[in-house]
Amino acid sequence: MSSLRTSIQRLRRFSTAETLNLSEVAGFVDVQAPISVRQLIGQLDRLPDSVPFHAVVVTGADLGGTVDLVVNSDGSYTFSGSMEASGLFSYSYRVVAVVHGASGGLSVAAQHSGTVYGLDTPGDRNDSWSEVGQDPKLIKVLRNGWPDISGGTMVVNYAEELAGVTGTVTDVVEVLVEFAVTAATLGASVACCLLVGSELDNAGVTLPGLGGVVGLAVVAGSVLIYGPFSVVPAIVVGIAAGAVVDSMIKIRPLSGDPASQWGDEVGFARRVFGDRLDFDRIRVTNLSGLGGRDFTTPTVDGTILVNLGNAYDAPTTAILPGSYPVPGQVLIHELTHAWQIENASAADGYVPGLMCSGIFNQAVLGRQAYHYGPPGPPWHAFNMESQGAIVDQWFGGNGLQHAPGMDPKSPYYGYIQGDIRFGEPIAGP
């Protein structure tokens, strides 16, 4: 049996040059407490180095081919395939390969489109492609989701039209709407679809943005939020999937006016974050994740959406019994995610401006994602939800921490002052 450090190093998910947060490693492979080192090594070693996903495309027309997506544990991937016109007619086509992760909360999509020529038009009958993923940010996210992705299955959607020279294909948005509706129908609590390959780099950019936010759109009655490398479906609580219209969605900046109906939300947040949040980028919405959870995510234009569901109208006084029992605690938790989006470093287990890692933590680890253990490990050794819990429970004086809230004598205060506020002390409650 290999050593624990060797097993961890093979996956390239955690740095082995420093003290490891064992509970974080265990959460990565879903080993429950109390943690057995033997069991942990076994789970790590069972993860494959590479998984090839393969599909044969049968269209019902004189057009067909194959699609392959090979994903590796280090986050690298190769998307390849071949389509061929075998008869009289020429076709413009699009194939979208979607790997659905084992948890149902994380998917990976890649698209290729092209034209193949039959006997009716001079040109190549075959269109082959091979694209190797090399973007370091996307590779990191794929690597971080490896336990879920490696246990997934691939489906291929296709569309073709008689082409000649001028044919077009249906936009990938249709496939993503299907992904969103399917996830909601199956009861997924949260979902994120990673978009890989050059054709999906700018997905969502051309969609009309609600509230002036590029990448936030209602398509065929479903809410889609497009961010860097990803699309996240959202809901309006109480409205069925596929039945949302634009007017149901509320979106606004955080208020800095004590006389407004929302009060001074910016001042409320500064009690914890000081000046380490760019409030101009943040918008509050009444959207929720598929399971009704609050979540925070960036869009393709750099806006940060803090999606608070029914807490939209009064986030500084909102109480969620059981999870966030102190008024405003849920807002502090979600603003910690906004902080992560703005301030993540290259050493973190996630990347700046991308929230699929946090959504993955929620989907796969559930409540375990929020368990952070005793203070001591470096800040980036905690997952995104654990970091959010450290901050909101320090604010609330509950969970693993003790009243009073915002206590500068708390053993977790070092994370607030040294990491969240970059050395700036807390002036007081």
C-alpha positions in Angstrom: 0.0 0.0 0.0 1.3 3.4 -0.9 1.8 6.1 1.7 -0.9 8.7 2.2 1.3 11.5 1.0 2.1 9.5 -2.2 -1.5 8.8 -2.9 -2.4 12.5 -2.4 0.5 13.7 -4.6 -0.6 11.4 -7.5 -3.8 13.4 -8.0 -2.1 16.8 -7.9 -5.1 18.3 -6.1 -3.4 19.2 -2.8 0.0 20.7 -2.2 2.3 18.2 -0.3 4.8 20.9 0.5 2.9 22.0 3.6 0.7 20.7 6.4 -2.3 19.0 4.9 -5.9 19.5 6.1 -6.8 15.8 6.5 -10.5 16.4 6.7 -10.3 18.3 3.4 -8.6 15.4 1.7 -11.2 13.0 3.2 -14.0 15.2 1.9 -12.5 15.2 -1.6 -13.0 11.4 -1.8 -16.1 11.3 0.5 -14.5 9.5 3.5 -16.7 10.2 6.5 -15.4 10.9 10.0 -13.8 9.3 12.0 -11.2 9.2 9.3 -9.3 6.0 8.7 -5.9 6.6 7.0 -6.1 3.1 5.4 -9.6 3.8 4.1 -8.5 7.2 2.8 -5.5 5.8 1.0 -7.7 3.1 -0.5 -10.2 5.7 -1.8 -7.5 7.9 -3.3 -5.8 4.9 -5.0 -9.0 3.7 -6.5 -9.4 6.9 -8.5 -8.2 6.3 -12.1 -5.5 8.4 -13.8 -7.6 8.8 -16.9 -11.1 8.1 -18.2 -12.0 7.8 -21.9 -15.6 8.6 -22.8 -16.7 7.4 -26.2 -19.9 7.6 -28.2 -21.0 6.6 -31.7 -23.2 9.3 -33.4 -26.1 7.8 -35.3 -28.3 10.6 -36.8 -30.9 8.8 -38.9 -29.6 10.6 -42.0 -26.6 9.7 -44.2 -24.4 11.3 -41.6 -22.6 9.7 -38.6 -19.4 9.5 -36.7 -17.8 9.2 -33.3 -17.0 11.5 -30.4 -14.4 11.0 -27.7 -13.6 13.0 -24.6 -10.6 11.8 -22.6 -10.3 13.5 -19.2 -7.2 13.0 -17.0 -6.8 13.2 -13.2 -4.5 16.2 -13.6 -7.3 18.1 -15.3 -6.0 17.9 -18.8 -8.3 16.6 -21.5 -8.6 15.8 -25.2 -11.8 16.3 -27.2 -11.8 14.6 -30.5 -14.1 13.0 -33.1 -15.0 12.5 -36.7 -18.2 13.0 -38.7 -18.8 11.9 -42.3 -21.4 12.4 -45.0 -22.0 9.0 -46.6 -24.6 9.8 -49.3 -25.9 12.4 -51.7 -26.5 15.3 -49.3 -24.2 17.8 -47.5 -24.7 18.7 -43.9 -23.8 21.4 -41.4 -23.8 19.8 -38.0 -23.1 20.3 -34.3 -22.3 17.6 -31.7 -22.3 18.4 -28.0 -20.7 15.8 -25.7 -21.9 16.1 -22.0 -20.3 14.0 -19.2 -22.6 13.9 -16.3 -20.7 13.5 -13.0 -21.6 10.7 -10.6 -23.3 13.0 -8.1 -25.6 14.7 -10.7 -24.3 18.1 -9.6 -21.4 18.5 -11.9 -21.2 18.1 -15.7 -18.7 18.8 -18.4 -19.7 19.8 -21.9 -17.7 20.2 -25.2 -19.0 21.1 -28.6 -17.8 20.8 -32.2 -19.5 22.1 -35.3 -18.6 21.7 -38.9 -19.7 20.9 -42.4 -19.3 17.7 -44.4 -20.1 17.4 -48.1 -22.0 14.7 -50.0 -22.1 14.1 -53.7 -24.2 17.2 -54.2 -21.4 19.6 -53.4 -17.6 19.5 -53.9 -15.8 19.3 -50.6 -14.5 16.9 -47.9 -16.9 14.1 -46.9 -15.1 13.8 -43.5 -14.5 16.3 -40.8 -12.2 15.2 -38.0 -11.0 17.2 -35.0 -8.8 16.9 -31.9 -8.5 19.6 -29.3 -6.2 19.4 -26.3 -7.2 21.3 -23.2 -4.4 23.5 -21.8 -6.0 26.4 -20.0 -4.5 26.2 -16.5 -7.6 27.6 -14.8 -10.0 25.2 -16.4 -7.6 22.3 -15.8 -7.5 23.1 -12.1 -11.3 23.0 -11.9 -11.5 19.7 -13.7 -8.8 18.3 -11.4 -10.7 19.4 -8.3 -13.8 17.7 -9.5 -12.1 14.4 -10.5 -13.8 12.0 -8.1 -17.2 13.1 -9.6 -16.1 13.4 -13.2 -14.2 10.1 -13.3 -17.4 8.2 -12.2 -19.6 9.9 -14.8 -21.2 8.9 -18.1 -21.3 10.7 -21.4 -24.2 11.5 -23.7 -24.0 13.2 -27.1 -26.6 15.6 -28.5 -26.5 16.4 -32.2 -28.2 18.6 -34.7 -27.8 18.6 -38.5 -29.2 20.5 -41.4 -28.9 20.2 -45.1 -26.1 22.5 -45.8 -24.4 22.9 -49.1 -22.5 26.1 -48.5 -24.9 28.1 -46.3 -26.2 25.8 -43.6 -26.3 26.7 -39.9 -26.8 24.7 -36.7 -28.8 25.2 -33.6 -27.2 27.1 -30.8 -25.7 25.2 -27.8 -28.1 27.1 -25.5 -30.7 24.6 -26.3 -28.6 21.8 -24.9 -27.8 23.8 -21.8 -31.5 24.4 -21.2 -32.1 20.7 -21.4 -29.3 20.2 -18.9 -30.9 22.7 -16.5 -34.4 21.2 -16.8 -33.1 17.7 -16.5 -31.1 18.5 -13.3 -34.1 20.2 -11.8 -36.4 17.3 -12.7 -34.1 14.8 -11.2 -34.0 16.7 -8.0 -30.3 17.8 -8.1 -29.7 20.3 -5.2 -27.1 22.3 -7.1 -25.6 21.9 -10.6 -22.8 23.3 -12.6 -21.8 22.6 -16.2 -18.2 23.2 -17.1 -17.7 24.3 -20.7 -14.6 23.0 -22.3 -13.1 23.5 -25.8 -12.8 26.6 -27.9 -16.3 26.7 -29.3 -17.9 27.2 -25.8 -15.4 29.8 -24.6 -17.9 32.6 -25.2 -21.2 30.8 -24.5 -23.7 33.2 -23.1 -21.9 36.4 -24.2 -24.4 37.1 -27.0 -27.5 36.4 -24.8 -29.5 39.5 -23.7 -28.5 40.2 -20.1 -31.2 40.8 -17.5 -30.7 43.8 -15.4 -27.7 44.9 -17.6 -25.8 41.7 -16.5 -24.3 39.9 -19.5 -24.7 36.2 -19.1 -27.8 36.2 -17.0 -30.7 35.1 -19.1 -34.1 33.3 -19.2 -34.1 30.8 -22.1 -37.2 28.7 -22.8 -38.4 29.4 -19.3 -35.2 28.4 -17.5 -32.7 30.7 -15.8 -29.1 30.2 -16.9 -26.1 32.1 -15.4 -23.1 32.0 -17.7 -19.7 32.5 -16.0 -16.1 31.8 -17.0 -15.9 28.2 -18.3 -19.3 27.4 -16.8 -23.1 27.7 -16.8 -25.2 27.4 -13.7 -29.0 26.9 -13.7 -31.0 28.8 -11.2 -34.7 28.9 -10.1 -37.2 31.3 -8.7 -38.6 29.7 -5.6 -42.1 28.5 -6.1 -41.9 28.5 -9.9 -41.7 25.3 -11.9 -38.7 24.5 -14.0 -39.3 25.9 -17.5 -41.9 28.4 -16.4 -39.8 31.4 -15.4 -40.3 34.8 -17.2 -38.0 37.8 -17.0 -40.3 39.8 -14.8 -40.1 37.2 -12.0 -36.4 37.9 -11.4 -35.3 40.7 -9.1 -31.8 42.2 -9.2 -30.2 45.2 -7.5 -26.9 46.5 -6.1 -26.2 46.2 -2.4 -27.6 49.3 -0.7 -25.3 51.8 1.0 -28.1 54.1 2.1 -29.3 53.7 5.7 -32.5 55.4 4.8 -33.4 52.9 2.0 -35.8 50.0 2.5 -32.8 47.7 2.7 -30.7 49.9 5.1 -26.9 50.2 4.9 -26.0 46.7 3.6 -22.6 47.9 2.5 -21.8 49.2 6.0 -23.1 45.9 7.4 -20.7 43.9 5.2 -17.7 46.1 6.0 -17.9 45.1 9.7 -16.5 41.8 8.5 -14.8 42.4 5.2 -13.5 46.0 5.6 -12.5 47.4 2.2 -11.7 44.0 0.7 -14.8 43.7 -1.3 -15.5 45.6 -4.6 -19.2 46.3 -3.9 -19.7 47.8 -7.3 -19.4 44.4 -8.9 -21.9 42.8 -6.6 -25.6 42.3 -7.4 -28.2 40.7 -5.1 -30.9 38.6 -6.7 -34.0 36.6 -5.6 -32.7 33.5 -7.5 -31.8 30.2 -5.8 -29.9 27.0 -6.7 -31.9 24.1 -7.9 -32.5 22.8 -4.4 -33.6 26.2 -3.1 -30.1 27.0 -1.7 -28.5 30.4 -1.8 -25.4 30.6 -3.9 -23.0 33.1 -5.3 -21.4 33.0 -8.8 -19.7 35.4 -11.3 -21.0 36.1 -14.8 -19.0 36.4 -18.0 -18.9 40.2 -17.6 -17.4 40.1 -14.1 -20.5 40.8 -12.2 -20.9 38.8 -9.0 -24.4 37.6 -8.4 -25.3 36.9 -4.7 -28.4 34.8 -5.1 -30.4 34.9 -1.8 -33.8 33.6 -2.8 -36.5 34.7 -0.3 -33.9 36.6 1.7 -33.5 39.1 -1.2 -35.7 41.8 0.5 -34.0 41.9 3.9 -30.7 40.1 3.8 -29.2 41.9 6.9 -32.1 40.6 9.1 -32.7 37.3 7.4 -32.6 34.2 9.6 -32.4 30.6 8.3 -33.1 28.4 11.4 -30.5 25.6 11.7 -28.0 26.9 9.2 -27.8 30.7 9.8 -29.6 31.5 13.1 -28.1 35.0 13.5 -29.7 37.9 11.5 -27.6 38.6 8.4 -25.4 35.5 8.8 -26.5 34.1 5.4 -25.5 37.3 3.7 -22.0 37.2 5.3 -21.6 33.6 4.2 -22.5 34.4 0.6 -20.3 37.6 0.6 -17.4 35.3 1.6 -17.9 33.6 -1.7 -17.9 37.0 -3.4 -14.6 37.7 -1.6 -13.3 34.3 -2.9 -14.2 35.2 -6.4 -12.3 38.5 -6.2 -9.3 37.4 -4.1 -8.5 33.7 -4.8 -4.8 33.1 -5.5 -3.1 30.7 -7.7 -2.2 28.5 -4.7 -5.9 27.9 -3.8 -7.7 24.8 -4.7 -10.0 26.8 -6.9 -9.4 29.7 -9.2 -10.3 33.5 -9.2 -13.6 34.3 -10.8 -15.0 30.8 -10.9 -17.5 29.2 -8.5 -18.0 25.7 -9.9 -15.7 24.4 -7.2 -17.9 25.8 -4.5 -21.1 24.5 -6.2 -19.3 21.1 -6.5 -18.6 21.1 -2.8 -22.2 21.6 -2.1 -23.4 19.0 -4.5 -21.0 16.2 -3.6 -20.1 16.8 0.0 -23.4 18.2 1.2 -23.2 19.5 4.8 -19.8 17.9 5.2 -18.5 20.7 2.9 -19.1 23.2 5.7 -17.1 21.3 8.4 -13.7 22.9 8.9 -12.3 21.5 12.1 -9.9 23.3 14.5 -7.8 26.3 13.5 -4.3 25.8 12.3 -4.2 24.8 8.6 -3.5 27.5 6.1 -6.5 29.4 4.8 -6.3 27.8 1.3 -6.4 24.3 2.8 -10.1 24.7 3.5 -12.7 24.3 0.7 -14.9 27.2 -0.4 -17.8 26.2 1.8 -15.6 25.6 4.8 -14.1 29.1 4.4 -17.6 30.5 4.2 -18.6 28.7 7.4 -15.5 29.9 9.2 -16.4 33.5 8.4 -20.2 33.4 8.9 -19.8 31.5 12.2 -17.2 33.9 13.5 -19.6 36.6 12.7 -22.5 34.8 14.3 -20.6 33.3 17.3 -22.2 29.8 16.6 -21.4 26.5 15.0 -17.8 25.5 16.0 -17.3 29.0 17.4 -18.6 30.6 20.5 -20.5 33.8 21.4 -20.0 36.6 21.3 -19.9 37.0 17.5 -17.1 38.9 15.8 -14.8 38.2 18.8 -11.2 39.3 18.2 -10.1 36.8 20.8 -11.6 33.9 18.9 -8.9 31.3 17.8 -10.4 31.7 14.2 -9.9 35.5 14.2 -6.5 35.1 12.5 -8.3 34.0 9.4 -10.4 37.1 9.4 -7.6 39.5 10.1 -4.8 37.8 8.2 -6.7 36.4 5.2 -10.0 38.1 4.7 -8.8 41.6 5.6 -5.1 41.2 4.6 -3.9 42.2 8.0 -6.4 45.0 8.7 -7.8 44.6 12.3 -11.5 44.5 13.1 -12.5 47.8 14.6 -15.4 46.4 16.5 -19.0 45.1 16.1 
